[in-house]
């Protein structure tokens, strides 16, 4: 860098005006689009088309940073006005970004496996409850499923599609130790690296068969840095239900349906007359009455709107102190997160999380560095033990809940009426479920550098986790609708309590030695070998009792009923040796091999060890002489390929699958000595039980253009899960269930692409676009199903298949009804207004046949619920002190068939709230083109079929954020290094063709038990 400062200065007590010009080193040509930023602030400018700039700076010592993609970043100290000429050097190492990989780091340009990285910017200033929500849609084929809005329920992670019929998930490491990613503070994260293929993951062995997520937390930087952040959000439940709000209309409709089904009227005629009187003039009539001692309600209870909070608060507070010197580096942080639930009631649920992170590196000798880390994550939740959102949706609009003032019954005012949906008394007096989690990690390590080329690293981490749960359901009082009784007060509730306690211990020891040869010659070599050992111990205890001595004392010791105790403990261990070798020739030809010899306690002694190797190669074509013609616009052109084989030993909570186990318990028969105990005979286990094997193949291309402004990567892959555990069929004479054997195979095929563009404009704007798209499908390639039964896996099955009937349409008249195929296998009493199904096999009968591949009757594959074409779009705009970011996420193709249960809120009259859409969209003589058949209580019309198959693809605006950095001229007066304010919103818009009230993102467990939220946020960040 060269620096020329004009010879004429003038001292100013106020701001100075600084002018300058930026040129390129080799050609001395002007550089437009260079960002010129006053360090410690968000203020600055961008060079114009002629490379010149003008900037106001405060008097005194200042530091300016000059940055442009493809050039080395410059920092220049100035303390006066004048004219600067900055010469920027091309950054020949700009492609040498270092990323975290297994037990070390590598230059991104030299990676040969499938690896993706995002930094902390993707998580900053977002109103997210956990890290999983922040990573959804950010990395291609990192599939994050947010099942609902409950902060106690962690999002589910998946890398590159369906894993195994026995389940599976990626290995998640925080600072190289396994940890629940959703318990940590998102503000502590520096970067997230995802290892997707076998070549990248193989070094982690047994637990990494389905990919690895590496979280690196922040470290200190030179000097002392203090940061304070606060965020306040208002959450609004996404609730798309529109109940019938006219009580008489609802009651009349329900009685008509009862008559259609041959039942007596649900509401008697006398009640209907009085109900009509009220709704003819609700302003001048009482909404309730006592008739012959019976309470009757006529008014609309408005439960859906009154109990669902319009908004609920969420607060987040963060403090971090960090710093570094030549001998030490430290980072400390404290985070507090508080979230209220969606219910507009004093019994609303609450969730709190507390995070503390203390870490430091200390260079005690020139060749010895010691690091220490303490991570504490605590969570507390308090929610009703019985109340559920589905009580809101399943209740009738005229059902009474709270007892009003009734002359002669004044003493009962404020109580709650007895009814099947007791959500209000349950919220108030029905007990609480309280859970507390404490997760503490202690880590110590050392790094020894005996010479320039050798590094020895060793670390030991210990974790203890405690969980306590108290779930109490005491008695509570309600009031009978029959007020003629001497005592209409009823006692409800189960009057019981359950307490659970879990204590887990875990330790991991990692030691590895690394050799590096990088002397600037044609040859680069890096080798590493190491040892890993892990031990896991889990203990649980559960106690149950009933009959509280006093409802005001909620404790298991304050009960008089029979007290029961249960529990158990498990242990598991892993031991492995691993290696990695990298060789690069002339910075063009890349080779890497990884391997691990792993042993697990989950398999028999003779089958518990396995060797799992991987190989990958890369070719940096951009460095070939014959590619010189493209180097003016192209920075990177690399192709890579990999092969990896890993073992899967994660069988859920089955820690001892090779040991015959006996279950014990108590029968229902009580003798003089008490309940009679029993012990079941053990099942059969396979003597050859061993690893599931996961083989991945990957081919990828990485491209870069215009000095790093445009980058892209594309990967195509296959992953075969072989020798999956399944139970074969044996003759009934066996007398017990078949043992699990390694006898099934699965193949997943997919691809992914990521494109990024970043640029600065002469006008002062800078912007970035990050788009990713991915797809995968999985197929069963081996499975013993001799009959071809469709109620289990079969060869050729595409994971996610939806089987159903083909719909002809709605029966419009008697002639169509007369010519109807025999549909009695699906239900009785078919009438005009019902569904007609297509007779696919032509036998005149609508049925599922033998429910086999050979004879599936009239059923066929009508859809697939696999999420296809998952995508994410991140965009950012910056202009002076302002910045705007938007993040869209979605799924391009997915099918869903709604459940006919009363928890899904879709099919008419599967719940009793009475949605307005049911009236508008159900068949009548005057509405023959309706979507639903004629309304009735029966669910025969809703058996899986093409008509009601839903398109669950969607795009959702996951986040929008606008921030403003306060001017340094203002902050310097109060001694601040920086400050910014921002407003944002989460989940504020979506587009999907799925029918209301369904939401395409959180319906796939067929139970809408906690809504997602739209969040509106304001925040403040201060740098001291």
N, C-alpha and C positions, 0 to 999 in steps of 0.2 A: 504494500500500500504506500502511496505517496501522498503527502499533505502539504498544500501551499496555502499560506495565510497572508492576506493583504497587509501592507505596511501601515495603513492608516486605521486607527481605532478611535473610538470615542466612548468614554465611560458614561453609563447611564444608571441611574438609581432604579429605573423601572425596567420593563421588558426591552430586550434587544432584538433587532431584526438581523437575521443571519441569512446570507445568500450563498449559493454555491453551485457546483456542477459536478456530475458524476460521469466518468468515462470508463471504457473497457481497456484493460491493461495492454493486450496485444495490438489491437487495431487503433486504440485511442479514439474510437467512435463513441458518440454520446449514448448514454444508457437511459431510455425512458422507463417509467414504471418502477423505479427503485423506491422502496419504502424508507422514509427518513423519520425516525421515531425518537422523541425525547425520552430517554430511558427512565423507567419508573412511572411513566404516565401512559395514557392511551392516545396522547396528542401527537400529531406529526403531519407529514405531507408525503407526496409522491412526486418524483421528478417528471417533468413534462417531456414533450417529444424531442426537445433539444438537450435533454439530460439535466436541465437546470431546476433549482428549487429555491423557495424562500420560506423562512420559518421564524416565528417569534419565540424567543426563549427568555426565561427569567435571568436577571443578572446574577453573577456568581459562577461557580463551577458547575458545568453541565456535561452530560455524556449523550452523544447522539449515536444511534445504531443505523447502519445502512444495510439493507437486505434485499436480495433478488434471487429468485430460484435459479440455480445453476452457477451462482457466484458465492464466494466466501463472505460470510457476514463480517461487517466491520464495526468497530466501536471507536469513536473519536471524542476526546475531551476538548471542550471549548469553554472559554470564560469571557469572550468578548464578541462583538459583531465584526463583520468583515466578509471576505469571500473565500469559500472553501473549494478546493478541487480534490475530489476523491477518485482514486484509481482502484477499480475492483478487479480482483483476480478470478478467473473461471475456477469453479470448484470441481477439480478433477475427481474429488472423492465424494461428490454429492450423491453418487449412487451407492456409497458405502455406509449407508445408515445401518446402525447396529441394532439387532433385534434379539430379544430373549428367546433362547431355545432350551432344550433339555439340559440341565446342569451346565449352563454357560450362555455365551452369546455368539452370534455370527453376523458378518456383514450381510445385509439383505441381498446385495447383488450376487453373493455366492451361494444363496440357498438353492438346494435342489429338491427339497420336499415341498409339500403344499402347506404354506404358512401364511397367516394373515394377522395384521397388527392394527390396533387403533389406540390412540392416546387418550389422555384424560379429558380432552376438550369435548368428546362425545357425551360425557356424563355431567359436565359442569352446568350449574344453574338450572337443572331440570327438576321438576317436582315429582321425583320417583321415590317409591317406598323401598326399593332395593336395587342392587346392581343388575339383576336379571332384567328388570323393566328397562333399564338404560341401554342394554346390549341388544334388545330385540330389533332385528332388521338392520343392524349396523355392519355385520360381517356376513358375506355370502356363505350360506349353508351352516351357519351357526343358528340353529332353530330354537327359539325361545318361546315357550308356551306359557302365557299368563292366563291361568285358569279362571281367575276372578279378581275382585278388588280387595280381598282380605289380606292385610299385610302379614298375617301369621302364616299364610300359605305361600311357599316359595315357588317362583316360576320354575318350569322344567326345562332342562337343557338337552339338546341333541345336536350332534355333528354329523352331517351327511346322511341322514335318513335312518330308517328302521334298523335296530341293532340285532336283536335276537328274539326268538319266541319266548325266551326266559328273561327278557328285559335286558337292560344295560344303560349305561350313561357315560359321559366323558369324565375323565379324571380332572379334578379342579384343584390347582395348587396356588396358594398365596405365599409369595416369597419362598417357593419351593417346598411348602408343606401342605398336606391336604386340609382343606378348610371349607366350610359352607360359605359360598360366595355371597349369599344373600344376608348373612349376618354382619358383614363388614360395612364400613362407612364408604360410600362411593367417592367422597371427597379425598380419601387417602390413596386412591389409585393413580398410579403414574401411567401404566400401559396395560393393555390386554392383548396377549398373543394366543392365537388358536392354532394348534398343531393338528392337521386334519388327516393326513395319510399315515400309513404304516411306517414309512421312512422317517418321518418327523417324530412319531410317537414311540417308536420301538424301544428307545432307551429307557422308557418308563415301564416297559414290560407288561406284567399281568393285568394291571388296572387300566391300561391305556389303549385297550383294543378298539375303543370307539372314540378316540381322539383325546386331546388334552387342552385344557384352558389354563394358561399361565397368567397370574396376576402379579404385577410388580408394583409395590407400594412406593410412595415418594421418598426421596432422600433430600438432605439439605444441600444448599448451595453456598458459595463463599459469602461470608458476612453473617448477619443475623436477619432473619425474616420472620415477621409476625403477621399472621393473616386472621381476620375475623369475618365470618360469614353468617348471615341470618336470612331465613326464607320463611315466608308466611303464605300458605295456600288455602284456597277454599275448594273443597271437593263437592261435586254435584253428581249423584248417582245417575248412570245411564239406564233409564227406566221407561220403556216404550209402551206401557200399558195404558189403555184408555177405557176405564170401566163404564158400564151403563149407569148413568146418574139419575135416572127416573125410576123410582122404586116400583111404581105400578106397572110400568112397561116391562120391567124385569120379571116381576111376579107373574104377570099374565103369560109371558113367554115361557117361563119355567113350567107353569101349569099345562100349557099346550104340549110341551115335550113329555110330561108325565102321562098325559092322555094318549099321546102317540105310542108310547111304550106299554099302554094298557095298565097304567098305574093310577092310583087315586091322586087327586090334586095335592101338590105339595103345600099350597096355601088354601085353606078352606074358603068357601064362598062368602061367609060373614066377614072374615078378615079382609077379603078382596074388596068388599063394598066399602068398608071403613078406610082401606088404603086408597081407594079411588077418590073418596071425599077429600082426603088430605092432599093428594097430588093435583086435584082440580083447582085447589086454592091454598097452596102451602103457606102463603104469608099470613093467612087468617085462621089457620087450623093448627092444633097442637100436633107435634111430630110423634107423640106417643100417648098411650092411654092404658088404664087398668080395666080390663073387661072380665067380669066374673072372677076376680082375683088373679087373672093372668095378665102379665105385662105384655103389651103389644107395641112394637116400634113401626113407625111409618116413614120416618125421615131417612135421608141418605147419610150413611155413616162416613163417607169420603175417606176410608181408611188408606187407600193408595196414595192420596196426596197429603193427608194429615200426618201419617206415620213416616213417610219417606221424607227425610230432611231435604230442604231445598239446597242447602250447602252445609258442609261440616268442616271444621278447621283442621289444619295440619301445620305444625311448626318444625323447623329444623335450624339448629344452631351449631356452628363449627368454630373451633379455635385451633390454630396450628402455630408452633414455634419451631423453627429449623435454622440450621446454619452449618458452616463448614470452615475448616482451616487446613493447613498442610498436614496436621496430625489427627484430626478428628472430623467426623461428619455425624450430625444428629438430626432427627426429625421426631417431633412429638405432636400429638393431636388429641383433641377431645371432641366428640360429636354427640348431639342429643337430637332424637327424632321423636315426635309426639303426633299421633294420628287418632282422631275420633271417627267413629263409624257413621253409617248412613241413616240411623234411626233417630227420628225427632222425639226423643223421650229421655227422661233422666236415667233410664236403664240402658242407654246406648253403650256400645262397646268402645274400648280404648286400647291402643297399642303404643308401647314405648320401647325405644332402643337406645342404649348407651354404648358408645365405642371409645376406647382408649388405646392409642398406639404409641409405644415408646421404642425407638430404635436408634442405634448408634454404632459407628465403626471407629476404631481407635488404632492408629498406627503406632504401636508401642516400640517397635524396632524397624529398621529399614527393610527387614525381610519378614516381619511378622505383623499381621493385622488381626485384631480381635473384634468380632461383632456380637452385639447383644440385641435382643428384641423381645418385647412383651406386648402381646395383643389380647385385649379384653373386650369381649362382645357380650352384652347383656340385653335380654329382651323380656318384657312383661306384657301380658295381655289379660284383659278383664272383659268378659262378655257374658250375656245371658246364657244359662245352661240349657234352656229349652226353647226360647223364642226363635222364630225363623221367618225370613222374608216371605216364604211361601204361604204362611198363614195370611199374609196381606192379600195375596192374589187368589187364594182359594175360598175366601169368604164372600158371602152375598152382600150386595150394597145396602140392604135394609136390615142386616143382622145387628142387634143392639150390642154395645160393648160396655160403655160406662153408665152407671146408674145415675139418672138425673134426680132433681128434686121432685119427689112425689108426695103429695099431701097424704098424711097418715103413715108414710114410710120414710120420714125425714132421716131417721137414724142410719139408713143404708146409702144415703147420697155419697157419691164418690167411689163406691165399691164397683166391682165389675160383674157383669152378668155371666152366668154359666153358659158356655156354648162350646162346640168342638174346636174352636180356634181361639185359644186363650192367650194370644200374644201379649195383650196389655197387662193382665195380672202376672204373667210370667216375667215380663220385663221389670215389673215393680217389686214383686215378692217371690218369684219362682226360683230364685237361686242364681248363683253365678258360677262360671267356669273360669278359674284363675290359673294362669300358667306363667311360670318363671323359668328362664333359661340363662345359665351362666357358662360362657365358653372362654376359657383362658389358655393362651399359648405362651410357652416360654421357650426361647430359642437362643442358643449360643453357638458360636462357630469361630474358626480361625482360618486364616489364609497364610501360607508360607511360600515365599519366593526365594528359594535357595540360589537361583541364578536367573539370568534373563529369559531363558527358554522354559524353565520348569516352574509349575505352580501346583501346590498341594492345598486342597480345600477339604475341611471337615466340619460338619455341623450336627448338632443334636437338638431335637425339638420334643417337647413334652406338652401334652394337652390333657386337661381334665375338664369334663363337661358335666354339669348338673342340671337336671330338669325336675321340677315339681309341678304337679297338676292337682288342683282341688276342684272337683265337679260336684256341686251340691244342688239338690232339688228338694227343698223342704216343702211342707204343706203350706198352702195359702188358701184364703177364703174367697169364694165367689157367692153370688146371689142367684137363687133359682128364679126363673121367670114365673113360677107359681107362687105368688105372694100370699095365697090363702093358707099356706102351711103355718103351723105354730112357730116354727123356726126355719125360714127359707134359706138360711146361711149354709152353704155347702163347703166341705173340705176337699180341696183338689191337691194334686201333686203326688209324687212317688214317695216323698219323705225318706230320701236316701242320700248317701254321700259316697263318693269314690275318691280316693287319694292315690296318686301315682308318684313314684320317685325313680329317677334313672341316674346312674352314675357311670360315666364312661372314662376310661383312661386310654391314652394312645401315646406311643413314642415312635419316632423315626430317626434313624442315624444314617447320614449320607457322608461318604468319604470318596474323594476322587483325586487323581493326579492328572495333570495336563502338560503336554509338551507342544511347543510352538516353534516352527522354523519359518521365519518370514524375513528374509534378508534382501528383498528387492530383486531376487534372481527370477529365472523362469519357473522356479519350483517353490510351491507353498505347501507346507505339511503341518497338520495339527492332529494330535492324537490324545485321546482321553480314555482312561479306564477307572472304574470305581466299584464301590460296594454299597448296597442299600439293605437295611433291615428295619422291619416295622412290626409292631405288636399292638394289638387292639383288645381291650377288655371292656365288656359291657355288663352291667348289672341293673336289674329292674326289680321293683317291689310295688305291689298294688294291694290296697286294702279297701274293703267295702263294708258298709254297715247301713242300718236303717233306723228309723224312729228317733228323731231328735228329741232330746229331753226338753229343750226350749228352742223355738224358732229363732230366737235372738242370739243363740250361741251356735255358730256353724263350725263344728269341729268333729272329727271322727270319734274322738274320745267322749264327746257329749251326746252319745247315742245309747239306746237301750236294746237295740235289736241284735241279731246274730252278726258277729263280726267275722269276715272272711279275709284270708290273706293268701296272696299268690306272688309269683315272681320267677326269676330265673337269671342265669348268667351265661355268657358266651365268651369265647376267646378266638382270636384268629391271628395268624402271623404270616409274614412274607419275608423272603430272603432272596437277594439277587445280586449277581455281578454283571456289569455292563461295560460297554466300550463304544467309542466312536472314532472313526478315522476320516480325515478330510485330506484330499490331495487336489491341488490346482496346478495346471501347467499353462504357463504364459497368459494367465488371466483369461483363458478361453475355455479350457476343458476342465470340468469339475467332476469330482468323484467323491462319494461319501458312503460309508457303510456303518451301520449301527447294529448292535446285537445285545441280547440280554439272556442270561441263564437264570431262570426264575423258579422258585419253589414256594408252594402255598400249603397251608395246613388244612385246606378244605378238601383235599383229595387223599386217597390212600398213599401210604409211604412209598410204595413202589411206582406210583404214577403221579407224584406231586411235582416233579421237576420237568421243565421243558426249556428248550433253546429256541429263541425267536429272533431271527436275523432280518435285516432290511438292507437294501442297496438303492442308491439313487445316483443319477448322472445328470450333468448339465452342459450345455454348449452355449457360450456367449458369442453368438454370431457377429455382434456389433464390433468385436475386436479383431475380426478377420480382415486382412488387407483388402479383399475383394468387396468389403462393405464400406470402404472409404467414401464412396459416392453418396452414401445416405447419412453420413455422420453430421452433416450440417443441420439436419432436422431431427435425426434419431439419436437418442442417448443410450437406449438399451434395447437389445433384442436377444432374448435368451429362451432356449427350449430346455425342458427338463423332463425326466421320467423317473419313476420310482417303483419299487416292489418291496412289500413288507409283510411279514408274518408275525402275528401276535397271538397270545393266548388269552382267553377270557375265563376268569374264575369267579366273577362277581355273580353270585346266585341269590341275590337279595339277602334275606335274613337266614338263609339255610347255611349255617356254618359247618355242619357235619353231615353232608349228604351221603357219605360212604359208611356211616355208622347206623345200624338199625336202632330206631328209637321207639320207646314205649310212652304212651300218653297216660296220664293218671287223672283222676277226678273223683267226684262223688255222684252216686246215683240219686234218684228222687225218693228212694225208700229210706225211711228213718227208723232205725231200731232204738232199743232202749239206751244204747250208748251214743246215739246220734246218727248223722247221715252215713250211709255205707260207702266206703271207698272202693274204687276199682282201678285196675291197670289193664290197658289194652295190649294185645299181642303186637310185637314189632312187625313192621313191614319188611319187604325184601329190598335189598340194595344190590346194585350191580358191582361185581368184583373188579371190573375194569373201568370204573368211572374216572374220567380225566378231563383235561382242558377242552373247552370249545376253542376252535382255531379260527382266527380272523385273518384273511389274506386280502391285501389291498394292492391295487395297481393304479398308477396315476400318471397322466401326461399333461404338461402345462406349458404355457407360453407367457413370457413377461415382455412388455413393450414400454418404451419411454420416448417422448418426443419433446422438442422445443425447450431444451434446458430444464427438463423435469416438470414443465407445466402440465403435460398430458401423460398419464401413466395408465396402464391397463394390464390385467392378467386374466388368463382363461385356463380352466382346468376341466378335464374329463376323467372319470374314475370308475372303477368297479370295486366293490367290497363283498367278499364271500365269507359268510359265517358258516363254518363247517362243524360237523359232529355236535350239533346242538342237542341238549338233553330233551328227551321225550319219553313217554311211556308207551311201549308197544302193547299190542293186544295179545293176551294169552287165554287159553281155554278157562272156562269158569271153574274147572276143577282145581285151579291154582288156589282158590279160596282167599285170596287177598289182592290188593291192588298191585299192578305191575310195577317193577322197579324202573327208575329212570336210567336211560342208556344214551350213549352218544350216537344218535342215529338220524339226525335231520340236518339239512343244509338250506341255506338262504343266500340269495344274491341281490345286491343293491347296485344299481347303475345310476350315475348322475353326472351333472356338470355344473359349473359356476363361472361367473364373469364379474369382474369389478373394473370400473372405469373412473378415474379421478382427473379433474381439471382444476388448476389453480393459476390465478393471474392477477397482476396489478395493472391498472389503467392509468394513463397520464393524467386523467381528470382527478385522480385521488381515490378512485374506487379500487378495492380489491375484492375478489370473490372466489369461491370454490364450490365445486360440485362433486359429489361422491355418490355413484350409483352402483348398486350390486343386484344381481339376479341369479337365482339358482333353481335347480330342479333335481328330483330323484324319484325312482320307483324301486320297489322291492318285490321279489318273486321267490316262492318256495320251490326249491329245485330237488329236494329229497325229503320224503316224509312217508312213514309207513301208515297208510290208510287204505287197507285192502278193499273196503266196500265203497270208497269214494264218498263217504259221508260229508255233507256240507256243513255240519256243526263242529267240524274240526279242520285242521290244516290239510291241504292236499297238494300234490305236485302240480305246478303251474299256477297256483293261486297267486294273484297280485294282492299284496298286503293292502288292506283298506277296502276290499270289495264290499259293495252293498247289493244284496240280492232282493228282488221284489217282483211284483207283477206289473204287466203293462196295462195302463188304463185306457179303456175305450172312451169313456166320458161319463156324464151323469145321465141316468135313465130319465128321458123326457116325457114318455107317454106309456100307455098301457100296451100298445103294440110292441114297443121296444122291450117292455118288461116280459111280455109273453115269449119273445124269442131269446130271452136271456139264457146263457149257459147255466148249468147247475152250480150255484155259488154257495151251497149250504155248508161246504167244508170251512168257509170263512165266517159264516153267521147265518142267522135265520131271518125270516120275514122281510125279504127284499121287496122294496116298493119303489114307485116313481119318486125320483129325487135322490135315490141311492146311487152308488158307483157301479158301473159295469166294467168288468175285467175281461181282457182279451183271452180267448181260448187258444193259446199258442200251439199246443200239441194236437188240437182238433178232436179231443175225445169227448167233448161236450161237458166236461167237468173242470171247474176251476179249483186247482189244488197244488200242493207242493210235491205231489208224487211220493216217491220214497225218500225224498230229500237227499238224493245222491247225484253225483255227476252224470251218471247214465240216465237217471230218471229224476229230474228236478221239477217234473210237472209243468206248470205254466210259469214258473219263476225263471228269471235269468239275471245276469249282472246288469243293474240299471245305473250304477254310479260307483264312485270311489271317494272315500273321505281323506285320502292322502293329500296334504297341502302341496300343490304344484306351483312352480314359478313364483316362489317367494322373492320379494324384492324390498329394497330400501333406497331412499333418495334423501341425502343430506345436502343442503345448500346453505351457503353463508355469504353475506354481503357486509363489507366494512367501508365506512367513509368517515374519515377524521375520528371523532370520538364516539361515533355511533356504529353499532353492529346489529345485524339481523340474521337469525338462523331459522331454518325450517326443516323439519324431518318428516317424511312420509314413509309409511310402511304398509305392506299388504301381501296378499296372496292372489295369484292370477287365476287359479283353478282349484276348486274343491267342492265336493258334494256333501250334503248332510241330509239325513232323514230324521225328522223330529220324533222324539219319544211320544208315545200315547199316554204316558203317565201324567199325573196332575202337577208335576214339578216343572214342566217345560212351557206352559202358558200358550200353546200354539193351537191345537185342535179345539174347535168349539165344544164346550161343556165337558172337557176333561178336567177342568177346574170350574169353580162355581161363581167366579167374579162377574161373568157376563160382560165380555168386551164388546164395544160398539161395532168393531169390525166383523164380529160374528153375524150381526144382523145385516150389515151391508154386503157381506161376501158369501152368504149362504143361499142355497137354491130355494126359490119359491116359484109359484106359477108366474109371478110377475118379474122374476129375476132368474131367467133360465141360463144366463151366461155366467153365473156365479162361480167362484173358485171352489168353495166348499159345497158338499152335498147338503140336502135338507137337514136342519138341525135335529139332533136326537142324542140321547145319552149313550147309546151303544157306540163302541169303537170299531165295529165291523168294517166301516168304510175307510178306516185309516191304516189298515195293514200296509206294510211297505209296498209302494207302487210308484210309477213314474210321475203321476200327477202332482204329488206333494213332495217330490224330491227337490231339495233347495240348493240353489247356487250360492255357496258360502264364500265365494271370492269377494275381496274387498280391498279398498285403499283407505287408510286412515291417516289424518294429520296428527301424528304422534306428539309433535312438539313444535311450538313457535316461541321464539325468544327475541326480545328487543332490549339491548343494553346501551348504557351511556356511561362513558368514563369521564369523571369530573376533570376539568382542566388543572394541569399541574400548577399554573400560576395561582390558583385558588388554594390547592392543597398544601403547597409549600409554606403558606402562611401559618398553617396549624401543624406543620411537621409531619404530614402524611406522605408516604411514598406513592400511594395510589388509592383510588376509590371508584367504585362503579355501582350503579343501580340498574335493575333490570325488571322487566315484567315478562311473564310467559304464560303459556297455556299448554295443557296436555290432553290428548284425545278429544279435541274440540270439534272435529268434523270427520265424517266418514261417508263413503259411498259404497253401497252394496245393493244388489237386487234381491237379497233375501227378504222374506216377508216379515213385517213386524208381528209380534214384539221381539223377535229373535235378533240377537246381536251375533255377527259372524265370527267373533273372536272368542267368546267364552261360552259356547253352547255344547262343546263336544264331550262333556261328562254327563250330558242329559239331565242336568240339575242346575237350575239357576239359583244358587243359594247365597250369593253375595255379589252385587253388581260391580261392574267396572265404574270408574269415575272420570268425569271431565274435571280437570284441575286448573285453577286460575291462580297465578303466583306473582308475588312481588318480592324482590330480594335486594340485599345490600352486601357488597364485599368491600372490606377495608384492608389496606396493606400498610402496616405501621413501620 
